[in-house]
Amino acid sequence: MRIVRLTVGALLFVSGIVLTLLPGSILLVIGGLMLLSYDWPRARGWLKFSQKSMAHGARKIDRFLLMRKLR
């Protein structure tokens, strides 16, 4: 099961990186990191970093859109 999880996680991660120009490809990266983080501690750090970055970006976009509506 570990080999399957690592293989699928690596495929999802690499395909998400390759498809970075398409919308929604970040979900492949996150899914791949999530599967890899079970067996690979470094992937867990990358997953936490990407989650924090996505949350920060979402707050920034929300703030921008809110200020745009107020003008």
C-alpha atoms as an extended CHARMM CRD file, in Angstrom:
* protein
*
        71  EXT
         1         1  MET       CA              0.0000000000        0.0000000000        0.0000000000  PROA      1               0.0000000000
         2         2  ARG       CA              2.8820000000        2.3490000000        0.7530000000  PROA      2               0.0000000000
         3         3  ILE       CA              4.3070000000        1.9790000000       -2.7480000000  PROA      3               0.0000000000
         4         4  VAL       CA              0.9130000000        2.6890000000       -4.3220000000  PROA      4               0.0000000000
         5         5  ARG       CA              0.4320000000        5.7600000000       -2.1270000000  PROA      5               0.0000000000
         6         6  LEU       CA              3.8860000000        7.1150000000       -2.9970000000  PROA      6               0.0000000000
         7         7  THR       CA              3.4300000000        6.4270000000       -6.7070000000  PROA      7               0.0000000000
         8         8  VAL       CA             -0.0050000000        8.0470000000       -6.9280000000  PROA      8               0.0000000000
         9         9  GLY       CA              1.1480000000       10.9770000000       -4.7860000000  PROA      9               0.0000000000
        10        10  ALA       CA              4.1970000000       11.5530000000       -6.9720000000  PROA      10              0.0000000000
        11        11  LEU       CA              2.1100000000       11.3470000000      -10.1590000000  PROA      11              0.0000000000
        12        12  LEU       CA             -0.4300000000       13.8390000000       -8.8170000000  PROA      12              0.0000000000
        13        13  PHE       CA              2.2970000000       16.2040000000       -7.6540000000  PROA      13              0.0000000000
        14        14  VAL       CA              4.2280000000       16.1070000000      -10.9280000000  PROA      14              0.0000000000
        15        15  SER       CA              1.1100000000       16.4130000000      -13.0820000000  PROA      15              0.0000000000
        16        16  GLY       CA             -0.0260000000       19.3880000000      -11.0080000000  PROA      16              0.0000000000
        17        17  ILE       CA              3.3430000000       21.0810000000      -11.4960000000  PROA      17              0.0000000000
        18        18  VAL       CA              3.2910000000       20.3760000000      -15.2450000000  PROA      18              0.0000000000
        19        19  LEU       CA             -0.2590000000       21.7300000000      -15.5840000000  PROA      19              0.0000000000
        20        20  THR       CA              0.3580000000       24.9330000000      -13.6160000000  PROA      20              0.0000000000
        21        21  LEU       CA             -1.1450000000       27.1070000000      -16.3380000000  PROA      21              0.0000000000
        22        22  LEU       CA             -4.5350000000       25.4050000000      -16.1100000000  PROA      22              0.0000000000
        23        23  PRO       CA             -7.0390000000       26.4570000000      -13.4480000000  PROA      23              0.0000000000
        24        24  GLY       CA             -7.4880000000       23.9060000000      -10.7010000000  PROA      24              0.0000000000
        25        25  SER       CA             -4.1090000000       22.2620000000      -11.1490000000  PROA      25              0.0000000000
        26        26  ILE       CA             -3.0740000000       23.3540000000       -7.6530000000  PROA      26              0.0000000000
        27        27  LEU       CA             -5.5460000000       20.7750000000       -6.3340000000  PROA      27              0.0000000000
        28        28  LEU       CA             -3.4300000000       18.0650000000       -7.9580000000  PROA      28              0.0000000000
        29        29  VAL       CA             -0.3320000000       19.4340000000       -6.2440000000  PROA      29              0.0000000000
        30        30  ILE       CA             -2.0830000000       19.5890000000       -2.8710000000  PROA      30              0.0000000000
        31        31  GLY       CA             -3.4910000000       16.0790000000       -3.3120000000  PROA      31              0.0000000000
        32        32  GLY       CA             -0.0780000000       14.7270000000       -4.2480000000  PROA      32              0.0000000000
        33        33  LEU       CA              1.5780000000       16.4060000000       -1.2810000000  PROA      33              0.0000000000
        34        34  MET       CA             -1.1170000000       15.0840000000        1.0050000000  PROA      34              0.0000000000
        35        35  LEU       CA             -0.4840000000       11.5060000000       -0.1210000000  PROA      35              0.0000000000
        36        36  LEU       CA              3.2840000000       11.9250000000        0.0110000000  PROA      36              0.0000000000
        37        37  SER       CA              3.1600000000       13.4820000000        3.4930000000  PROA      37              0.0000000000
        38        38  TYR       CA              2.0750000000       10.1700000000        5.0270000000  PROA      38              0.0000000000
        39        39  ASP       CA              5.4610000000        8.6300000000        4.2930000000  PROA      39              0.0000000000
        40        40  TRP       CA              7.7840000000       11.5500000000        3.5910000000  PROA      40              0.0000000000
        41        41  PRO       CA              8.2460000000       14.2100000000        6.3240000000  PROA      41              0.0000000000
        42        42  ARG       CA              9.6020000000       16.8320000000        3.9200000000  PROA      42              0.0000000000
        43        43  ALA       CA              6.3590000000       16.6920000000        1.9170000000  PROA      43              0.0000000000
        44        44  ARG       CA              4.4880000000       17.5020000000        5.1310000000  PROA      44              0.0000000000
        45        45  GLY       CA              6.4740000000       20.7330000000        5.4170000000  PROA      45              0.0000000000
        46        46  TRP       CA              5.7670000000       21.6130000000        1.7940000000  PROA      46              0.0000000000
        47        47  LEU       CA              2.0730000000       20.8940000000        2.3410000000  PROA      47              0.0000000000
        48        48  LYS       CA              1.9230000000       23.2190000000        5.3580000000  PROA      48              0.0000000000
        49        49  PHE       CA              3.7920000000       25.9220000000        3.4380000000  PROA      49              0.0000000000
        50        50  SER       CA              1.4630000000       25.6640000000        0.4340000000  PROA      50              0.0000000000
        51        51  GLN       CA             -1.6220000000       25.7360000000        2.6630000000  PROA      51              0.0000000000
        52        52  LYS       CA             -0.3680000000       28.8720000000        4.4320000000  PROA      52              0.0000000000
        53        53  SER       CA              0.4740000000       30.5100000000        1.1020000000  PROA      53              0.0000000000
        54        54  MET       CA             -2.9450000000       29.7090000000       -0.3330000000  PROA      54              0.0000000000
        55        55  ALA       CA             -4.7170000000       31.0540000000        2.7660000000  PROA      55              0.0000000000
        56        56  HSD       CA             -2.6440000000       34.2490000000        2.6340000000  PROA      56              0.0000000000
        57        57  GLY       CA             -3.3910000000       34.6790000000       -1.0720000000  PROA      57              0.0000000000
        58        58  ALA       CA             -7.1170000000       34.1350000000       -0.5080000000  PROA      58              0.0000000000
        59        59  ARG       CA             -7.1780000000       36.7620000000        2.2570000000  PROA      59              0.0000000000
        60        60  LYS       CA             -5.3240000000       39.1890000000       -0.0100000000  PROA      60              0.0000000000
        61        61  ILE       CA             -7.7690000000       38.6640000000       -2.8770000000  PROA      61              0.0000000000
        62        62  ASP       CA            -10.7550000000       39.0130000000       -0.5410000000  PROA      62              0.0000000000
        63        63  ARG       CA             -9.3730000000       42.2790000000        0.8040000000  PROA      63              0.0000000000
        64        64  PHE       CA             -8.7630000000       43.5780000000       -2.7330000000  PROA      64              0.0000000000
        65        65  LEU       CA            -12.2750000000       42.6820000000       -3.8760000000  PROA      65              0.0000000000
        66        66  LEU       CA            -13.8400000000       44.1980000000       -0.7710000000  PROA      66              0.0000000000
        67        67  MET       CA            -11.9810000000       47.4810000000       -1.2770000000  PROA      67              0.0000000000
        68        68  ARG       CA            -12.9740000000       47.4830000000       -4.9400000000  PROA      68              0.0000000000
        69        69  LYS       CA            -16.6670000000       47.2100000000       -4.0420000000  PROA      69              0.0000000000
        70        70  LEU       CA            -16.4200000000       50.0920000000       -1.5720000000  PROA      70              0.0000000000
        71        71  ARG       CA            -15.0990000000       52.5120000000       -4.1780000000  PROA      71              0.0000000000
